[in-house]
Amino acid sequence: MPEINSQVRQTWAPWNQPDKKPFVRIENLSKTFDDIVVINNISLTIYEGEFFSLLGPSGCGKTTLLRMLAGFETPDAGRIVIDGEDMSNVPPYRRPINMMFQSYALFPHLSVEQNIAFGLKQDRMAKADIQARVEQMLALVKLQGFGKRKPEQLSGGQKQRVALARSLAKNPKLLLLDEPLGALDKKLREETRFELMTIQENLGVTFIIVTHDQEEAMTVSSRVAVMEQGQLAQVATPADIYEYPNSRHVAEFIGAINLFAAQLETVETDRATFRVAGIDLPICTGRSVNAAVGETLWIGIRPEKMRISRTAPEKTGENMLTGEVWDIAYLGNLSVFVVRLDNGKMVRVQWTNRTRSPEADISWNDRVYVSWAADAAMAMRH
Amino acid sequence: MNKSFSTFNVVSLIIGYAFLYIPILLLVIYSFNESRLVTVWSGFSSKWYGELWQNEELLDAAKVTLQVGLVASTLATILGTIAGVVLTRFGNFTGRILFNGMIYAPLVMPEVIVGLSLLLMFITISVDRGYWTVTLAHTTFSMCYVAVVIQSRLSSFDRSIEEAAMDLGCPPLKTFFLITLPVIMPAVVSAWLLSFTLSLDDLVISSFATGPGATTLPMKIFSQMRLGVTPQINAVSTILIGLVATGVTISSVIRKRQEVRKL
């Protein structure tokens, strides 16, 4: 499809610079468990300093991929190269990588200090240096004074911090995080996200995070890899993934979207028009598409890019559909209208509640116009 | 859960416990009997305990029992722990099912068969039977119990902490000693106590495996029974009951505590 690669302006994007050497190179990686293909021929490059997310539903292979990076699973085919070194025959305890486990995996019989110092002791670091480093890590995760406690005396959020401190203590070149915020409650999770970002930026360590929470991936990442059944559906920046998904699956997985199966009618250099069954007016996209006239493509429009009104919009050149309000969900900061279009299809339209009185003044069963700018629609082949 | 007990339940409970424990209680009470006759009560006395200390034969037997118990349960704990680790950590290696079966088999095998086969083996390889053959025999059967206890502990063990240790640069064997072993230590101690108790009161297998100069306490008691019960036997049995009860109690308390901690 035409809509690929950085459509959104980037300030820092090593993945677009051909002279940059990737830090992690995954080449044709495959893994099968009991005849089930978990990782299917994945190739991926990750650059130094990135905060990279592996995003996907459970069972898509993202955790397996992370465990192969850490060395806990051996690939059936392909190889992993980290910082120019082939990791194929390197056991987990010799890799320049540390991992933060989903369950935190704190050593229950050791104190917080001893947990953080564990990796440093393995490196035979001098006692005084270990002490200093432990203090430094405790300060980093704001747990000064908790050093003597046992893991069982900590709250979930504190355990999460200790796990983070322990995995960062050895100053790894690459940190793997398996659902690091999964066990925290919503509020704490949102706060911790930003802290994680700050720590990552300050230390400059490359982070690879596994998550099934799309909001988390969008917030923290430099790039996101959307995984689907052991394959990479799309690898791009959060904004590109959201605004320029390369397939229906990606578009639906990240955020909400209204999809239409549409037949390509005309193609021009800066626009394309489509015909949707049961809808009189054509739908147009604000850019050309690389497809033949008559082909059926998928048109997607995000709910927040649609407008809803009781009177016909004045702007010309907009896409416009008519329908009836089927359902309204009031969420406080916004309202979601479910509109039943004249051809029977349901679409979701999001309305931001900018004032305290219901500006939209739209109620159930009202006849409404749903409109959007031409460049708000995206065309996808799959 | 909070259903109150019916009369029927209470009565059957009392009868059941009475059947089990009244003989033991009687044995303990009569160990404090003044009279030489075990069935006639003639006043309280602890003289049989005193006489026990004069009885060289019984003391020797007790010493043998304790030595065998200590060595056998330590060996059994080491071997059983290794077996438990192998069964839970090494995946589906060839012969795993066979090995698993062979670990469990002695638990259900009649003691007479175990004893007899050990005896036949000792004769075949012509070793002198005595202290070491008894110790070996005890190690063999208590090892199975240890393996079962360790295996059940390890199957509920969060493997990610072992992985975390390796991830932090700790090789597998070191990880076992630094992480796995300390965490499962309560189970190991409780397994040791269990095998010590088993070794302490074993009669059948010891009788087959023993030789001159290695008479264990249960064997001694049993042989003296044929000459008639003396209150000394009651006294020594009371001490044995005390030891076994303590061992079992400590072992179960340790396991309970561990379960509570896991919650």
Interface residues (C-beta under 8 A of the other chain):
Chain A: A70 F72 P91 P92 Y93 R94 I97 N98 M99 F101 Q102 S103 A105 L106 F107 P108 H109 F118 G119 Q122 D123 E152 R166 S167 K170
Chain B: D158 S160 I161 E163 A164 A165 M166 D167 L168 G169 C170 P171 P172 I179 P182 V183 R261
